């Protein structure tokens, strides 16, 4: 009788332990599932950065950041980087992804009238995020922020471009720099385009919509076409202190035409790759009379010079990422993901 009671009691204890273990496992798996929910391409991506053939990041139109580990056929949602903030109280202005573990996001955690720019940062694929508020240096930055761009040459060296709202063909532009992975930012200067006494423009004219730094000193800022008589692509070699227009060859079909009168050009920000990031690709949208031609360019000297590449079969590519001169990923205006293996000449949908 005593033996039977002991066995029964032992069985009850064992069942209780197993139930507790099962409950803990269920909770753990549930948390893991919520953190690593995998989905196919939802066709609502805004920006993409591929680190290699398998791993990459995107910013989606719903304000979420996702990662891929299989070349883009499936995506894993990164954890939220906005603790304590309502989803409707912030605006993601730009993102940058230097490697497969590190991401930066420039966010307005304030309002349109009273903006507060904060740079969020993760080093563990989005599991945890830290934040660095940006202290404005100029008066207009306290109530007139229209946008921001962020670019990191590596996990330590990065730049934040803050722009005002467009007005009368111009907008304010300030540049900040970090050398400690986004923990602190220092003021580089006001880089708004101005004409000097010789009539030569310095700084950035137009309305920037792209920025890319390949090293701690070398960078590009691109602006869409406007009422300017030249291509609005600017290059710096001194860490953003001075900017000069970049020179790119004009395709043969446009050499006899007049820029701004016969055609305009919208450049996308360049993408650099390779161990030293000397190699890169930039795409320019040439358009006239409702016709668009997407022309690619290649560089092997960090953007000091560019050569004509292939013309794309899809002029609707809005943003892109390349890991070599031939292999790239792109997004169209609807956020659909496409790939190329011939330097941007042809694009095919990754998930039809």
N, C-alpha and C positions, 0 to 999 in steps of 0.2 A: 504493500500500500504506500509506504514511504517512498519506495523507488518510483512508483507510478506518478506520485505527486511531484517528485523532483523532475521527472521527465516532462510532465505537463507544464510545470513552471518554467523549465528551460526552453520549452517550445514557444511559450508565450513571450518570453524575453527575446528569443531569436526573431520571432515574427515582428515584434516591436522595433527591434534594431533594423531589420531589413526594410520595414516601412519607412523609418526615419531616413535611412540611406537613400531609398527611392525618392522620398520627398525632396531631399537636398539635391539629388541628381536632377530631378525635374526642374527645380528652380534654377539651377546652374545652366542647364540646357536652354531653358526659356530665356535667361539673360543673354546667353551666347547667341541664341537665334535672333534676339532683338538687335544685338550689336552687329551681327554679321549677316543680315538679311541679304540674300542674293537675288538679283532681278536681271532680266534681259534689258536691252537698250530701250528706254521709254520714248525716245525721239523728242526729248525736251532739254537737251544739253546746250549750255551756253559757251563753255570754254573747255578745252581738253589739253592735257599735257601727258605724253607718254614718256616713260623713263627708259624703257627698253621694249623688246617685242612682246613681253607679257604684262608688265606692270605699268600702271598709269592712273591718272586722276581726272575727274571732271567736276565742273560746277554746273548744276542743273538749274533750269528756270524756276524751280520751286524753292531755290535757295539752299539746297542740300549739296553736300560734297560726297562724291562716291569714288571708290577705288576699284580697279580691275586687276586680276592676277592671271588672266588668260587671254590677253590681247584685245579685250573689249567686248567679248561675246556675253559676259555676265559682269554685274557690278555689285559691289558691297557698300552699303551706306556707312559712311564714317560717323562717329558720334557727334552730337551737337556741340558746337563751340560757343553757344550763347547761354550759359547758365544764368538763371535769374532774370532772363529777359523774355518778354513776350515775343512771339514770332512776328507780330505786326509792328513791333517797336524798333526794328532794325532794318537796315538795307545793306546787303553785300555789294560792295563797289567793285572789288576785284580780288583775284586769287593768284597764288603762285605756288608751284610744287617743284622744289629743287631736286628731290630724290624720292625713293619709294616709301620713306617713312615721314618725311617732313612736308608740312604745308603751312602756308600763310594766307590769311584772309583780311583784307581791309574792309572795315565795316563802319557804317554810321549808326551808332547806338543812340543818337539823339533824334532831333526832328529836322525838317527842312529849314525851319527858321532858326533853330539853335542846334546846329550839327555838332556831334562829338565823334571824331575819328578814332577808332581803336583797331589795332592790329592784333588779330588772334593767331596763335602759333601752336602747332603740335609737332612732336618728335616721335610719336608712337602710332602712326597711321590713323590718328583721329580718336584714339581712346581717351586721351586727356588733352585739354587745351589751356594755354596761358594767354594773358592779354596784356597789351601795352597801350595805354592811351597816348595820343599825340597832342602835345602842347602847341597850339597855334602861335605863330610868330607875327603874322600880319593881321591887321584889323579885319579885312574882308573874310578871312578864314573862319571867323567866329559866327558869321551869319550868311555866308554866300557860297557854300560849297556845292558845286554841281556834280562832282565826281572825283574818282581817285584811281590810280593805277599803281600796282606793286610788282616789283621784279627783283629776283635774287639770282646773282651769279653763282652762288653756292649757298650752303646752309648758314653761313656767317654774314656774308656781304650782300646787302640789299638796298633798294631804293623805293621810296614812296612819293609819288607825284600827286599833289592835290590841286584840283582845278576849280575855278569859280563857275558861275553860270554864264552861258554865252550872252554877249551883248555887243552890238555895233561892230561885229566882225572880230571881236577879241574877247579874251577871258583871262583872269589872273591865273598864274601857275607858280606853285612853290614846290621845291624838291627837298626831301629829307633822306638821310642816310643812316644805316645801321651797320656796324662791324661786329656785333656780338649776337647775331642770330635773332634780332628783333627785340631784345631785352630793352634796349634804349635806341632812340633816334635823335640825330643831330640835324640842325638846319643847314642845308647846303646853300640855298639862296632863292631869290625871286628870279625865275627864268622866263618870265613873260617876254615875248618878242618886242623889241624896241628898235628904232632906227637911230644910229649914231650920227655924229656931225657930218660924216662922209656920205650919209644916206644909205649905209649898209645895215641891214637888219641883223640884230644879234638876239639870241634866245629863241624861244619856241613861239612861232605864230600859229594861228589856227586853233582848232579844237581837238586836242589829243584824244585818241581812242585806243592807243597801244603803246607799250613801253617794254623794252627787252635789253637787259644787260648780260653780256657774255663773260665779262670779267669785272673786277672791282672798279675798273676805270672806263671800260668801253661799253657804250650803250646807245640805243636808238629810241626815238620817240616818233610815232607816226600820227598824222592827222588826215581826216578825210578831205576831199577836194572842196574848195570854196572859191572865193573871189580873189584868189592869189594867182600870180602869173608863173608859178613854178610848183614842182612836186613838194608836198609838205612832209618830207622825211628828213629827220635831223639826227646827227651823230655827235657824240661826245667822246673824247679820249682822255679827259682829266677828271672823271668822276662827277660829271654833271655841272661843272662850274661854267664851261662854255659849250655852246652848241652851234654847229654849222650845217647847212643843207647837205644831205648826202647826194652823191651823183650816181645815177643808174642809167645805162644805155637805153635809148628809145627804140622800140621795135621798128623794123623797116616800114611797116604799113602806116606809121604815124610820123615819120621823119619830115614829110613834106607838109604836115598839118600844123596848125597853130594851137599851142596849149592854151586852154581856157576859152578859146574861141571855137575850135573845132572838136575838141575832146577834153575830158578831165580824167584824173587818175585817183583812185582810192587805194592807198597802201594798207596792207596788214602788217602788224609788227613782225619782224624777222624771228626765226627760230635758229638757235645755234646748237651744235652737237659735236661729239668727238672728245677725246681726252682733254685737249686744250681749248675746245670750243672755237677753233679757227674756222670750221666749216659751218655753213648756214644756208638757209633758204628764206627768201621773202617773196610774197606774191602781191602783184599789183592788178587792180581791176581797172582796165581801160574801158571807158564808155563814151559813146557818142550816138546821138539820134536813137536812143533806147537800145542800143546794141552794147553788150558787155563782153569783154575778152579778158580772161584771167591769165596773166603772164607771170611765169615763175622766173626767178633769178637765183644764181648760186654764187657763193663766196668761199674762198679758201684762205682768206687773210683777215678774218674777223670783221668783215664788212668794209674794209678800206676800198675794195673794188668789187664789182659785181659783173657777172656774165649772164647773158640771156639763157634761160632754160626752156623747157617745153611749154606750150600753151595748153591749158587745161580743157578737157572735154566737158567740164562742169563749171560754168562761170558763177554758180551760186554758192561756192565754198566760202563761208564767212569767217572761219577761223580754223587753225590747223596746228599740227605738231609733227615734227620729223625727228627720227633717231638716226638717219643717214641721208645721203643725197637722193636716195631712191625710195625709202620706206617711210610712209607717213600716214597720219589719220586726220580727217577733216570733219567739220560740221557744216551743214547747210543752214539756211535761214530758219528752217523748222526744227533745228536741233537734231537732225538725223545724222547718224554716224556713218562715215564712209572711209575707205582705205585706198592707198595707192602704193604701188611697188615700182613705179617708173618715174619718180620725181615729180608727180603731180600732173602728168599728161592725162592719165585716166583714173577715174575714181569709181569705186563700186561699193554698194551698200554692204556693211558688215553683217547686219541682221536684216534681211529683206522683210 
